[in-house]
Amino acid sequence: MKKYYFLTLLLPFNLIAADKDNYPAPLRLLTQQGGEIVSEFKAPAQMTGYVASIQGQTIALYVTQDGQYLFPGPMLDVDGNDLGEERIQAYEQGPKALKSWQALENSHWVRDGSSSAPHIVYTFTDPNCPYCKQLWKNARPWIESGEVQLRHILVGILRDDSLGKAAAILSADDPAEQFNKLEQGSLFDALKPLENPDQEVQDMLIKNYETMMYLGASATPATFYKNKQGEFKAQAGLPPPALMAEIFGSNKSK
């Protein structure tokens, strides 16, 4: 069986009341490495199905009746229906979406836009990321309308000085003003990294990175939002123009 290596940051949550020590052996291996079993259901051929959260992804797992073998991934019936898909979606748009949104809210973000703007969008931003800057620019019509606040969760992953630059912004008297001033003037290259940030700022950046990993994001920008149906969504990379209205809530011309 392929071994998975998981995040150490997993927020506490249980949909099933089960003692991990009583799981079948393959499931115990997953939970020992950081995976989370979130629900259980009956499956064909006397197997038991599970929904698991692994490295920010949600998958279905199937364990044989004797508890010795585990099969990850889709299980299709004769009509081609994935037997675990409905349960995965229920978790993705229910408990997982709630936990993910709370994790974003509790991160250390810099607001771009009015604090009273009703629509909130989160994005992970590296100070040296040109695509993050382009997203900031593309979002201007929505931000300036007063309808949207774009919350930048600063991380430092692209260059050696990214972390120091992120620390310099968070250490400013007014991080939001400093951030937007830099974006407006294209001065990120001139921003002097903070070499010895205080412990509070270091802890902020650690938490932001942990949140990014928890959500399964691996690059910037990584944007998270709720669409008009209230569904939790994620967009990796610079959003294409066709997706901007869905992310930011309405059509705006530049």
N, C-alpha and C positions, 0 to 999 in steps of 0.2 A: 504493500500500500504506500502511495506517495505520502511523505510527511510534509506537514504544513508548519510554518514558523509564524507565530502570531505576535500581535502587539501586546505590550505589557499594560497599556492603558485600555481598560475596558470598564465602562460605567456599570454599576450594579443593576441587574435587572433579571427577573425570572418570570416566565409565563407558566412554567411547569414546576410543580412541587416534587422535586426529585433529589435524592442524595447522590452526589457525583460518584461516590464510592460504589454505588449500586448500578451505575451505567455499565453496559457491555464494554468489554475491554477496548475496542477501537474508539469508542466515544470518550473513554477515560483518557486515552492518549491525546485526543483533541483538546479536551478541557485542561489537561495538565500543561499544554503548550499555549494556553490562552484563549482557545476557542470558547464560544458560549452557545449552549443548546437552549433555544428559546421556546420551542414547542414540539409536541409529539403527536403523531397521528397513525392510524392503522393503514397499512399498505398491503398490496396484493401478495400472493405467494407466502402468506404467513410471516411477512417481514414487518418491521416497524419503521415508520418514517419519522424523521426529525428535521426541523428547520434550525439551522445553525448560523451564527454570525462569525465570520472568519476574515480577518484583515480588512474590516470595513465592508465586506461583501456578505450577502445573504445567500445561502445555498440549501438545497435539500439533500439529506443523507438517508440511506436505507440500510438497515442492519438485518442480517439473516436471523431466523428464528433461534438458532443456537448461540447467537451473540458473538460469533467469531469473525464475521466478515462484514465489511462496510463498503457500500457503493455510493460515491458522491455524484451529484449531478442530476439531470432530468431522468424521469422514468415515464415512458410514453405508453399509452394504451393502444389498442388496435386502430383507433381513430386518429392517432397522433397527438392526443391531448397529454400535456405534461401534468402528471398527478400532483406535483408539489407546487406548481406555479401559483395557484390561488392562495395557498397558505403563505408562500413567500411574499406575495403582494400585500396580504393582510398585515403581516408583520412590518414590511417596509413602510407602508403608509399609516400604520398605527403606532405601536410602541417605539419602533426604531426612529420614525420621523420625529416623534416627540422628544426622544433622547437627543437626537442630532441637533434639533433646533435649540434645545436647552444648552447643549455644549457650545453652540455658536454664541448664544446670548451671554454665556458666562466667560467667554474668551476676552482678551484685551484688544478691543478694536478702536479704530479711529473713524469718527463719523464724517462723512461727506454728504452734506445736505441738511435740511431743516430737521431739528429734533422732533418736530410735530408731524413730519411727513408720515402718512399712514402706511406706505408700502416699504418694507425693509428687505434689503438684499445684502448678503454677506459675501465677501470675496477674500481669499488669501492672497496677500501682496508681498512681493519681495522688492525692496527699494531699487534693485538693479534690473528689474524685469521690464523690458520694453513693452511687452504685451499687457502688463498691468497698467502701464501708463496710457496705452492706447484704449484700454477699457475705461479708464478714468475720463479720457477725452470723449469717447463715444457716448458715455452716460450723461454728458452735460445737459442735453435737452430735458431729460427726466428729472435730474437734480434741480435744475433751474426752475422747473415748473412748480417745485415745492411738493410734489407728489411722492417722491422717493428719497430715502436716505440709504446711501451705499456705505456699508460698514467694512472698512479695510482691516483685516486681521493680519498684522505685520509678522512676517517670518524672515529668516535669513538663511537661504539655502543655495543661492546661485553662485555667489562669489565669496572670496575670503572676507571681504569687508561688508557683506550684506548684513550680517548680524549686528555689526557695529553701527551701521547706518540706521537699522531698525531701532536700535537702542537709543540713538541720538534723537530720533523723532519722538519716541515714547518718553524721553527724559525732558523734552521741551516743556516750557510753562503751559503752552497750549498746543498739544500734539496735533489736533485737528487743523489748526491754523498753520502750523509748521508744515504739515503734510501737504495741504492744498497749495500753499505758497510754493513749495518745491515742484509740485506737479505743473502748476501754471507757468513756472519759469524754466522748466526743463533743467533743474539744478541738481538732480540726484547725483550726477557724476562729480559735482563740486561739494556735495555734502560730506563733511568730515566725520568719519566713523568715531563712535565713542568707544575708546579702548577699555575703560574700566567702569562700566555701568554699575550702579548700586545693585544690591541684591534684589530689591523689589522689581526693578526693570528686568533683571536676569530671569526672575521667576515668571514674569509676564511672558517673556519670549519662550521660555520652556513650555509653559501651558499652551501657548498658541501653537507651537510645533506639535505637542501631544494631541491637541484637538485636530490638527490637520491630519495626523496619522490615524487617529481614531475614525475620521470620516473617510479614510481611504484615498485621500488626495496625495499626489506625488509631485506635483509641479504647480507653478503659478502662471496666470491666475487660475484659481479653482473657485467657482461661484456657486452659491447655494441660495435657493429662493423658494417661494410658494407661488404656484400658478393661480389663475383665477378660480380654479376648482378647489384651491386650498391644498393641493398635493405638493409634497416636499420633493424638490428636484435639484439636480446637480449638473453643472456644466464645466467640463475640463477644458482649459485653454481659453483663448480669446473667443467670446461668443460671436458667431457669425451675425451679420446684420439681420437676417431673417428671424433670428431667435431673440433679438433685443426686446421686441414688444412683449413676448411671453415672459421674459425675465423681469422686465421693469413695469409691466402692467398695462401699457397702452401704447398706441402708435404715436411717435414724436418725429418730427422732421428735424434734421440738423440745421 
